């Protein structure tokens, strides 16, 4: 005879293996949520503290930089670009050292608001650095990875108003003739 007052577990009718599997699923879900939160927090902290993001957040407006009487370094970058992140340490050091003599502007190529600038400066690869003299005149550009020494030499020449050193991946900025319908 069965008594009505006896205790019955909530998993009535389920085998102990089924209960264990359900608890494993719940435990895995809790662990996955916890790890997701930890990764989100860590990624946010790493990204927010990185020199590339600090430079971008504290970047001058391009038009202001080109008209304020100081030479300007304009870098086109992307968050996912490993070379851009590596070079950001050097650019940040230069920004600190030359804060009174040099403008540094960073524009993210993945941001559609900079599309006109991407076209104007013919950005086809990153990092792409444009160098401007104190009157806003384009002096040259470099594309790709460059050493700390190379970048510092370029900046010193720009600040001292001397000829920019010739580096691999560097070229002068030249105006291309406009094509007419007859040329096409």
N, C-alpha and C positions, 0 to 999 in steps of 0.2 A: 504494500500500500504506500502510495506517494503522499508526502505531506505538502501542503500548499505553502508553508512558511519557509521552506528551504531556500538557500541562496542559489541563484543561477547566474553565471557570468554573462556579460553582455554579448559574448560571442557564442551564444547558445546555438548548438547545432553545428558549429564549425570545428574542424579538427585543430589540434595545437599547431600543426605545420602551417595551416592557413592563417592563423592568428600571428605567428612569427613572421610570415611573409608580409602581412599587412603592416606590422610594426617596422619591418625593414624598409618598406616603401616610404612610410612616414618619416623615418629617420633619414633616409637618403634625400627626401624632399627638403627637410630642415637643413641638412648639411649643404645642399645645393644652393638654397636661398642664402645661407650664411656666407658661403664662398663668393657668391655673386655680389653681395653687399661689400665684402672685404675687397674684392677686385675693383669694384666701382670706386670705392673710397681711395684705394691706393693709386689707381690710374688718374683720378682727379687730382690728387696731391702731386703726383709726379709731373703731370702735364702743367698744372698751375705754377709750379715752382721752376720749370725749365727755362733756360735763358731765351729760347726762341719765343716762347709765349710772353715772357716779360718784355722782350724787345718789341714785339708786336703790340702789346697793350699800351706801351709807353711811347709808341711811335708818333712822330709829328705828322700832321696832315701834309701830303705831298706838295700842294700848291704853296702852303706857308713855308715849307722847307726850301723850295726853289726860289723864293723871293725875299728871304730874310738876310741875305748878304753873307751867308756861310756856305762852304762847300757841302755837298750832300752825297751820301751813299744811299742808294735805293736798292733794296733787295727784294726780289720776287722769290717766294718760298712756298712750301706746303708743309703741313703738320706731319705728314707721313714720310717726308723726305729725310732720310738718315743723314745725308751729307749736309743738308740745311741745319739739322740739329747739332751736328758736330761743329760746323763753322760758327754757330751761334755763340759759343763760348768766347771765341776770338772777337766777334763783332761786339759782344757785350762789354768785354774788357776795353775795347777801343772807345766805345760810347762813354764809359766811365772816365777814361783818360782824357778824352777830347770833347767833353761835354760842352765846353764853352766855344769850341772852334769848329765843330762838325755836326751836321744834322744826319741822323740815321732814320730812314723810313723803311718799314717792312710792309709788303702787300702780299696777301695770301692768294695764290693762283686759283684756289678752289672757291673763292668768294666771287660771285658773279658781279658784284659792284665794281670790281677792278678790270672788267673786260676791256674797256676802252684803253686803259693803260697797258694791258697785255698786248693789245694790237699795236698801239703807238710805239712801244719799245721792242716789238717783234720777239716776244718771249717764246722760245721754242724748247727750252730746257731749264731745269732749276738745279741748284741755285743760280740765279741770273742777277748780277749786280751791275747797276748803272752808276756811273760816277759823274757828278756835276760840279763845276767850279762855283765860286761864290756869286756869280751873276746868273746861275741857273743854266749855263751852257753845258751840254753833254760833252764830256771829255773822253769817254771810253766805256767799255763794259767788259766784264769777265763772266764766263759761264762755267759751271761745274765746280769741283772741289779745288780748293787752293789752301796753301799752308798759311799759318799765322804770319810767318815772315813776309810772304807775298802780299798779303792783305795790308799788313802794316806799312810796307814799302809804298804801296799804292796810296794809302791814306796820307802818309807824310808828304809824298809828291803833290797830292791834291791840296793839302793845307799850305804847303810852301810855294805853291803855284809854279812848280817845275814840271818838266816833261814826265809823264807817267812811264814807269818801267815797262818793258815789253815782257809779258808773261805768256805761257801757253794758255790758250783759250781766251786770249784777250784781243780785242780789235777796236779800231776807232769807229766812231759812229759816223756814217756817211748817209747823205740823203740819196735815195734812189729816185731816178726819173719816173714821173708818172706815165703809165702806159696810156696810149690813145687807142681808139677803136682800130686805127690803121695798123698798129703794132700787134694787135691780137690775132 
